[in-house]
């Protein structure tokens, strides 16, 4: 319930893809208390998704804080992934 209260902008379909993005992430970045998961798909498909989650101290629970689609047409996709990866360094 807290998740829905804190982030009503996230749809049920975005929550449905969240586990796939985590399980099949092509990049994972630690950014402070957040983990950024990027799932970049092949060029023939949609561009992929960026999922940002926060974890409890024990790591047993995650909260989705952001989900964003990366469209295939988005010319900056590679630059966006590189920028996100730099945040973790």
Secondary structure as UniProt FT lines:
FT   HELIX           2..6
FT   TURN            8..9
FT   HELIX           12..23
FT   STRAND          27..31
FT   TURN            32..33
FT   STRAND          34..40
FT   TURN            43..44
FT   STRAND          48..55
FT   TURN            57..58
FT   STRAND          62..70
FT   TURN            72..73
FT   TURN            75..76
FT   HELIX           77..87
//
